[in-house]
């Protein structure tokens, strides 16, 4: 646990330090400027600041995603040359599916000790990716169902979903920062007394920026979640194409049945391909569609 906290803090320090250096290099550390007694917003500087903060943070996280996953989750990467038994079968299956998906560089394959039924793909590019599965998943699923899960994860890699999501998150982050600061400055300026020295209400501007950041981040997350749900359906279709439709359906159905038996408060990490059972308004914030909908789409051949 301490290692995970340390790595999380270290990553954030690296992100903040890198962005701060870039902002200093571009000379855009301040976007509110004063000309005489009036204050004005330098939109060009603000745009550069927002783009740097939005994209650099997202892409640093993407670049470190594979390394962080190995460290934080205690992944045991399988050496294909020394693998035997279930490990060899796992590597062979991942590589076979990857070749079928048109990948020229095979993903690393890893296992980690956990009761959770989980599998994920990560990595900054198609040529530098990793597929990891939990021991809980291997124990609870038939091999054909495991193939369906692996096909889904390989489809994510083949579709370039990690990079696409980082790009989308960068755009959303930049937009949120820009719009929040423009609106906060406009309201703060309207409430200031321009006939007095140093009349710009900086504390009010800070508070409004903070509030707008929260509001627009929530709205932005709706866009990110909607696209994430779309890519999950796409990865399901890709998994069905690579591993077989019935194997993909069987994997999702196994996850549904497993999920129905488990109390989420006792096993919050039950998340292979991210089970979602949210309904109503909360469903809009879910990054993964309900399993029933995913199964139904595959059964209809969508």
LINZIHU-V18997 format. One record per residue. N is the residue number from 1. RES is the residue in one letter. OMEGA is omega as a letter, one per 40 degrees, with the letter a starting at -180 (none if undefined). Layout:
BEGIN
n=N res=RES omega=OMEGA
n=N res=RES omega=OMEGA
END
This chain:
BEGIN
n=1 res=X omega=a
n=2 res=X omega=i
n=3 res=X omega=a
n=4 res=X omega=i
n=5 res=X omega=i
n=6 res=X omega=a
n=7 res=X omega=i
n=8 res=X omega=i
n=9 res=X omega=a
n=10 res=X omega=i
n=11 res=X omega=a
n=12 res=X omega=i
n=13 res=X omega=i
n=14 res=X omega=i
n=15 res=X omega=a
n=16 res=X omega=a
n=17 res=X omega=i
n=18 res=X omega=a
n=19 res=X omega=i
n=20 res=X omega=i
n=21 res=X omega=i
n=22 res=X omega=i
n=23 res=X omega=i
n=24 res=X omega=i
n=25 res=X omega=a
n=26 res=X omega=i
n=27 res=X omega=a
n=28 res=X omega=a
n=29 res=X omega=a
n=30 res=X omega=a
n=31 res=X omega=i
n=32 res=X omega=a
n=33 res=X omega=a
n=34 res=X omega=i
n=35 res=X omega=a
n=36 res=X omega=i
n=37 res=X omega=a
n=38 res=X omega=i
n=39 res=X omega=i
n=40 res=X omega=a
n=41 res=X omega=i
n=42 res=X omega=a
n=43 res=X omega=i
n=44 res=X omega=i
n=45 res=X omega=a
n=46 res=X omega=a
n=47 res=X omega=i
n=48 res=X omega=i
n=49 res=X omega=a
n=50 res=X omega=i
n=51 res=X omega=i
n=52 res=X omega=i
n=53 res=X omega=a
n=54 res=X omega=a
n=55 res=X omega=a
n=56 res=X omega=i
n=57 res=X omega=a
n=58 res=X omega=a
n=59 res=X omega=i
n=60 res=X omega=i
n=61 res=X omega=i
n=62 res=X omega=a
n=63 res=X omega=a
n=64 res=X omega=a
n=65 res=X omega=a
n=66 res=X omega=i
n=67 res=X omega=a
n=68 res=X omega=i
n=69 res=X omega=i
n=70 res=X omega=a
n=71 res=X omega=a
n=72 res=X omega=a
n=73 res=X omega=i
n=74 res=X omega=a
n=75 res=X omega=i
n=76 res=X omega=a
n=77 res=X omega=a
n=78 res=X omega=i
n=79 res=X omega=a
n=80 res=X omega=a
n=81 res=X omega=a
n=82 res=X omega=a
n=83 res=X omega=i
n=84 res=X omega=i
n=85 res=X omega=a
n=86 res=X omega=i
n=87 res=X omega=i
n=88 res=X omega=i
n=89 res=X omega=i
n=90 res=X omega=i
n=91 res=X omega=a
n=92 res=X omega=a
n=93 res=X omega=i
n=94 res=X omega=a
n=95 res=X omega=i
n=96 res=X omega=i
n=97 res=X omega=i
n=98 res=X omega=i
n=99 res=X omega=i
n=100 res=X omega=i
n=101 res=X omega=i
n=102 res=X omega=i
n=103 res=X omega=a
n=104 res=X omega=i
n=105 res=X omega=a
n=106 res=X omega=i
n=107 res=X omega=i
n=108 res=X omega=a
n=109 res=X omega=a
n=110 res=X omega=i
n=111 res=X omega=i
n=112 res=X omega=a
n=113 res=X omega=i
n=114 res=X omega=i
n=115 res=X omega=a
n=116 res=X omega=i
n=117 res=X omega=a
n=118 res=X omega=i
n=119 res=X omega=i
n=120 res=X omega=i
n=121 res=X omega=i
n=122 res=X omega=a
n=123 res=X omega=a
n=124 res=X omega=a
n=125 res=X omega=i
n=126 res=X omega=a
n=127 res=X omega=i
n=128 res=X omega=a
n=129 res=X omega=a
n=130 res=X omega=i
n=131 res=X omega=a
n=132 res=X omega=i
n=133 res=X omega=i
n=134 res=X omega=i
n=135 res=X omega=i
n=136 res=X omega=i
n=137 res=X omega=a
n=138 res=X omega=i
n=139 res=X omega=a
n=140 res=X omega=a
n=141 res=X omega=i
n=142 res=X omega=a
n=143 res=X omega=i
n=144 res=X omega=i
n=145 res=X omega=i
n=146 res=X omega=i
n=147 res=X omega=i
n=148 res=X omega=i
n=149 res=X omega=a
n=150 res=X omega=i
n=151 res=X omega=i
n=152 res=X omega=a
n=153 res=X omega=i
n=154 res=X omega=i
n=155 res=X omega=i
n=156 res=X omega=a
n=157 res=X omega=a
n=158 res=X omega=i
n=159 res=X omega=a
n=160 res=X omega=a
n=161 res=X omega=a
n=162 res=X omega=i
n=163 res=X omega=a
n=164 res=X omega=i
n=165 res=X omega=i
n=166 res=X omega=i
n=167 res=X omega=a
n=168 res=X omega=i
n=169 res=X omega=i
n=170 res=X omega=i
n=171 res=X omega=a
n=172 res=X omega=i
n=173 res=X omega=a
n=174 res=X omega=i
n=175 res=X omega=i
n=176 res=X omega=a
n=177 res=X omega=a
n=178 res=X omega=a
n=179 res=X omega=i
n=180 res=X omega=a
n=181 res=X omega=i
n=182 res=X omega=a
n=183 res=X omega=i
n=184 res=X omega=i
n=185 res=X omega=a
n=186 res=X omega=a
n=187 res=X omega=a
n=188 res=X omega=i
n=189 res=X omega=a
n=190 res=X omega=a
n=191 res=X omega=a
n=192 res=X omega=i
n=193 res=X omega=a
n=194 res=X omega=a
n=195 res=X omega=a
n=196 res=X omega=i
n=197 res=X omega=i
n=198 res=X omega=a
n=199 res=X omega=a
n=200 res=X omega=a
n=201 res=X omega=a
n=202 res=X omega=a
n=203 res=X omega=i
n=204 res=X omega=i
n=205 res=X omega=i
n=206 res=X omega=a
n=207 res=X omega=i
n=208 res=X omega=i
n=209 res=X omega=i
n=210 res=X omega=a
n=211 res=X omega=i
n=212 res=X omega=i
n=213 res=X omega=a
n=214 res=X omega=a
n=215 res=X omega=a
n=216 res=X omega=i
n=217 res=X omega=i
n=218 res=X omega=i
n=219 res=X omega=i
n=220 res=X omega=a
n=221 res=X omega=i
n=222 res=X omega=i
n=223 res=X omega=a
n=224 res=X omega=a
n=225 res=X omega=i
n=226 res=X omega=i
n=227 res=X omega=i
n=228 res=X omega=i
n=229 res=X omega=i
n=230 res=X omega=a
n=231 res=X omega=i
n=232 res=X omega=i
n=233 res=X omega=a
n=234 res=X omega=i
n=235 res=X omega=i
n=236 res=X omega=i
n=237 res=X omega=i
n=238 res=X omega=i
n=239 res=X omega=i
n=240 res=X omega=i
n=241 res=X omega=a
n=242 res=X omega=a
n=243 res=X omega=a
n=244 res=X omega=a
n=245 res=X omega=a
n=246 res=X omega=i
n=247 res=X omega=i
n=248 res=X omega=i
n=249 res=X omega=a
n=250 res=X omega=i
n=251 res=X omega=a
n=252 res=X omega=i
n=253 res=X omega=i
n=254 res=X omega=i
n=255 res=X omega=i
n=256 res=X omega=a
n=257 res=X omega=i
n=258 res=X omega=a
n=259 res=X omega=a
n=260 res=X omega=a
n=261 res=X omega=a
n=262 res=X omega=i
n=263 res=X omega=a
n=264 res=X omega=i
n=265 res=X omega=i
n=266 res=X omega=a
n=267 res=X omega=a
n=268 res=X omega=a
n=269 res=X omega=i
n=270 res=X omega=a
n=271 res=X omega=i
n=272 res=X omega=a
n=273 res=X omega=i
n=274 res=X omega=i
n=275 res=X omega=i
n=276 res=X omega=i
n=277 res=X omega=i
n=278 res=X omega=i
n=279 res=X omega=i
n=280 res=X omega=a
n=281 res=X omega=a
n=282 res=X omega=i
n=283 res=X omega=i
n=284 res=X omega=a
n=285 res=X omega=a
n=286 res=X omega=i
n=287 res=X omega=a
n=288 res=X omega=i
n=289 res=X omega=i
n=290 res=X omega=a
n=291 res=X omega=a
n=292 res=X omega=i
n=293 res=X omega=a
n=294 res=X omega=i
n=295 res=X omega=a
n=296 res=X omega=i
n=297 res=X omega=i
n=298 res=X omega=a
n=299 res=X omega=i
n=300 res=X omega=i
n=301 res=X omega=i
n=302 res=X omega=none
END
